[in-house]
Amino acid sequence: MGLFTDLFAKHPEVEGVKEALFSIEQKYMALEQENKKLREELLSLKAAQEKKEFIAAAGVLWKNKPAGGLESVPYCPTCTSRLADYSGSLLCLKCNWQAPLKSFEVPKVFHELFEEK
């Protein structure tokens, strides 16, 4: 606060303003720290939510439904896009990743992994 320090030195009659500005500066710094902490917490919560959105099994991701249960369509573990059936193979059209499963194996694998429990 070099500018304010010079101002107060030249005008001692505004000494009360100095204390008010100092108080405001302290509150501002506290709010900045709280804002930073809340932003970090929000990023952490978003990351945790994204992790819970999918379950990894059989080399692919399976998406949780909002109402409960899982979708029976596998997703790409690289970019989380839905896998497409390409001549019997499962392929991510976004990043070109190929799943270790064949499209005809998906119902059986899904049933073995999630429906027999």
C-alpha positions as CSV (number, residue, x, y, z in Angstrom):
1,M,0.0,0.0,0.0
2,G,2.8,2.5,-0.9
3,L,0.3,4.9,-2.5
4,F,-1.9,4.9,0.5
5,T,1.0,5.2,2.9
6,D,2.2,8.3,1.1
7,L,-1.3,9.7,1.2
8,F,-1.7,9.1,4.9
9,A,1.7,10.7,5.6
10,K,0.6,13.9,3.8
11,H,-2.9,14.0,5.3
12,P,-2.9,12.8,8.9
13,E,-6.6,13.8,9.2
14,V,-7.6,10.7,7.3
15,E,-6.1,8.3,9.8
16,G,-9.5,6.7,10.4
17,V,-9.7,5.8,6.7
18,K,-6.4,4.0,7.0
19,E,-7.9,1.5,9.6
20,A,-11.0,1.0,7.5
21,L,-8.9,0.3,4.3
22,F,-6.8,-2.1,6.3
23,S,-9.9,-3.9,7.5
24,I,-11.3,-4.1,4.0
25,E,-8.0,-5.4,2.7
26,Q,-7.9,-8.1,5.3
27,K,-11.5,-9.2,4.5
28,Y,-10.7,-9.2,0.8
29,M,-7.6,-11.4,1.3
30,A,-9.7,-13.8,3.4
31,L,-12.4,-14.0,0.7
32,E,-9.7,-14.6,-2.0
33,Q,-8.3,-17.5,0.1
34,E,-11.8,-18.9,0.6
35,N,-12.6,-18.6,-3.1
36,K,-9.4,-20.4,-4.0
37,K,-10.2,-23.2,-1.5
38,L,-13.8,-23.5,-2.8
39,R,-12.6,-23.7,-6.4
40,E,-10.2,-26.5,-5.6
41,E,-13.0,-28.3,-3.7
42,L,-15.3,-27.9,-6.6
43,L,-12.7,-29.4,-9.0
44,S,-12.2,-32.3,-6.6
45,L,-15.9,-33.0,-6.4
46,K,-16.3,-32.9,-10.2
47,A,-13.4,-35.3,-10.6
48,A,-14.9,-37.6,-8.0
49,Q,-18.3,-37.5,-9.7
50,E,-16.8,-38.3,-13.1
51,K,-15.0,-41.3,-11.6
52,K,-18.3,-42.6,-10.1
53,E,-20.0,-42.1,-13.5
54,F,-18.3,-45.2,-14.9
55,I,-17.2,-48.6,-13.7
56,A,-14.2,-50.3,-15.3
57,A,-14.5,-54.0,-16.0
58,A,-13.5,-56.3,-18.8
59,G,-11.2,-53.7,-20.3
60,V,-14.0,-51.2,-21.0
61,L,-16.1,-48.7,-19.0
62,W,-19.8,-49.3,-18.1
63,K,-21.9,-46.2,-17.4
64,N,-24.0,-45.9,-14.3
65,K,-27.6,-44.9,-15.0
66,P,-29.0,-41.9,-13.0
67,A,-31.9,-44.0,-11.8
68,G,-29.6,-46.9,-10.8
69,G,-28.1,-49.9,-12.6
70,L,-25.7,-49.8,-15.5
71,E,-26.1,-49.3,-19.2
72,S,-25.4,-52.5,-21.1
73,V,-23.3,-50.6,-23.8
74,P,-19.6,-50.3,-23.2
75,Y,-17.6,-47.0,-23.2
76,C,-14.1,-46.1,-24.2
77,P,-11.7,-46.0,-21.2
78,T,-9.6,-43.4,-23.0
79,C,-12.1,-40.7,-23.8
80,T,-15.4,-42.1,-22.2
81,S,-17.2,-42.1,-25.6
82,R,-19.7,-44.8,-26.4
83,L,-18.2,-47.6,-28.4
84,A,-19.5,-48.4,-31.8
85,D,-19.9,-51.8,-33.5
86,Y,-17.5,-51.8,-36.4
87,S,-17.6,-55.1,-38.3
88,G,-18.0,-57.1,-35.1
89,S,-15.3,-55.2,-33.2
90,L,-16.0,-52.4,-30.7
91,L,-14.3,-49.2,-31.7
92,C,-14.2,-45.7,-30.3
93,L,-15.0,-43.4,-33.2
94,K,-13.6,-40.4,-31.3
95,C,-10.1,-41.6,-30.4
96,N,-9.9,-44.8,-32.5
97,W,-9.4,-47.1,-29.5
98,Q,-10.3,-50.7,-30.1
99,A,-11.9,-52.7,-27.2
100,P,-10.6,-56.1,-26.2
101,L,-14.2,-57.4,-26.5
102,K,-16.1,-58.2,-29.7
103,S,-19.6,-56.8,-30.1
104,F,-21.2,-60.3,-29.9
105,E,-19.5,-60.9,-26.5
106,V,-20.9,-57.7,-24.8
107,P,-24.3,-59.2,-23.6
108,K,-22.6,-62.3,-22.2
109,V,-19.8,-60.3,-20.4
110,F,-22.3,-57.7,-19.1
111,H,-24.5,-60.5,-17.7
112,E,-21.6,-62.3,-16.1
113,L,-20.2,-59.2,-14.5
114,F,-23.2,-57.4,-13.3
115,E,-26.4,-59.4,-13.4
116,E,-25.5,-62.6,-11.5
117,K,-24.7,-60.8,-8.3
